């Protein structure tokens, strides 16, 4: 959901949604001329940085306000609207008040998600260890084998699912070996298409 636009690069950097972005790369590029138009990519879910095309290369440029890292464009606009509603005739907004509104919005959103039992992305060390232990322990991923195509018949062949011999618990495998049971055979079901 990357958004693309052009912006004017000048001595203050570039501005998207009234958020200023600047870096040493932009300053170095700008030394060539007073101002220029550049291509910009930005993501509405995080206005903490944008990508700017300088020549044929893209460079990440952070916001001058580091507190905007991870803040969505919608949260930024809602916080700005909230602060502006407190003093509708003023054209100047108090940035600390906007930051405080952003914090309040985040806290309300998190509380609402918790009360609704929605899945919150928590990648703390404890959550990571819990995921590996409870969800991924003993799991291996593999690609499913494709079904064979019968060249001399209509339709496709669908193989029955056959459990690998080592999928059974060890006690069951040992009992099967002692009993001399034959391994499962693979059968094929042909489906004809008109």
N, C-alpha and C positions, 0 to 999 in steps of 0.2 A: 504494500500500500504506500510505497514511496511516492512522494509528490515532487514534481519538477516545476521549476520556474526560473525566470531570469531576475537578477537583482543588480543594483548598482554598487560597485565596490568603490569606496572612497576612503579618506584617511581615518574614518571611524569604523571601518570594516564593512559588513553588509548587515541589513536589517530585514528580518522576516517576522511578521506579526508583532512588530515593535520590539522584538528581541534582537539585541546586537550580538554579532559574532565577529571575532577577530582572532588573528594568530600571526606569528612571525612570518609564515609563508605568504599570507595575504599582504603583509606590510612589504615584504621583499618584492612581490609581484607588482604592487602598486607603485614602487619607485620608478617603474618604466613610464608611467603616465599619471596624470592627476586623478582621473577616475575612469572606470570602464564598466561594461556590462559583463556579468559572468553567469554561467549556468549553475543552478543550485538544486540539490536533491535534499529533501527533508522528510522525516517520518512523523506523522501526527501523534504517534504514541510516545515520542521522546523529542522534545524541542531543546534538549541540552546540547546538541551538536547538529551540524549540517555538513553535507559534503559539497565542496565547491570545485568546479572544473577550472583548472589553470592550465592553459595550453591543451594538451591531450591527456592530462592526468587529473584524477580526482583526489582531493585532499579533505580530510575531516577537520572541521573548524569548530572549536567549542564556543559555547555562549560566554559572553563576558561575565554573566551572572552564573557562577558555578552551581548555585542552588537550584537551577532549572534542570539539572541532569535527572532524567527519568520522568519528568513532568510531561503530561500529554498536552497537546494544543487545546483540547477541550477544557481541561482543568485550568490552564492559563487564562483562557477567555472567561470562564466562569468566575475565577477569582478576581480578575480585572473588573468584570461587570459588577460583582458584589461590592468591591471597594468604591467603584465609581458611583454606585447607587447611594452611598453615604454622603457624597458631595457632588451632586449632578452638574453643578455649574462650573466646577473646576476642570481645567484641562491638564492639570498636573496630578499624578497619582503617587502616593507614598509607596515606594517599592517594598519596604519592610511590612507594610499592611497587606500588600498583595501576597508576599511570601507567607504571612500568617494565615491568610485566607486559603492558600494552596495547602498548607499543613492541615487546616481544619477540614477541607474537602477530602483529603487523603484519609484522615482519621475516620470521618463519617462513612466513606466508601468501604474501608476495611471492616468497620463495625457492622455495616449492613451485610457484607459478604459472610462474615462469621455467623451472624444471626440467621442468615439464609442457608447456612451450611454449604456455601459455594467453595470450590477448590481454590485455595490461596496458594500461589507459588511461593514456597519457602525453601530456599536453597542454602540454609545455614548448614554448618558441619553436622549438626545433630539430625536434621531432616535428610541430608544426603546419606548419612550412615543408615538411617531408618529405611530409606528407599532401597538401598542395596541389600539390606538384611531381609526386609519383609516382602519386597516385590521381585527383586532380581536374583535372590539367592538360588543357586543351582540351575539357573536358566541359561540355556544356550540358544542362539538364534541360527536358523538355517533357511536356505531357499527351498521351496517346495519343488519337487521334480515335475516337469511338464508332462501332460498326458500324451501318449503316443498317438500318432495319426495312422490309421489304416489306409494305405494307398489303394488297395484293391476293393475297398468297401465304401459305401456312403456313410457320412457322419463321422463322429469322433469317438475314440475309445476312452472310457473313464475307468481308471483303476480303482479297485477297492482300497480303502485305507488299511494298511498293514502296519501294526506296531512293530518296531524293531525288537529283536530278541532281548536286548538288554534293557528294554523299557519296563519290564516286569520287575517287581521287587526281588532282591537276591534269593530270598527263601523260596519264592515261587519258581524262579529260574532253576535252582538246584533241584527242587522236587520234580520239575519237568524233565531235567536231565536224567535223574534216577529212574523215572517212570518210562523213559525212552520215548516220550511223546514226539510225534513228527512235527517239524516246523510248519508254521502256517503257510499255505500256498496262496499265491496271488491270482486273483480272478479278474477278468476284464468284462466290462459291460459295454456293448456297442449300442449307440443310439443312432438311428437312421434319420436323416433329414430329408424332407421332400424337395 
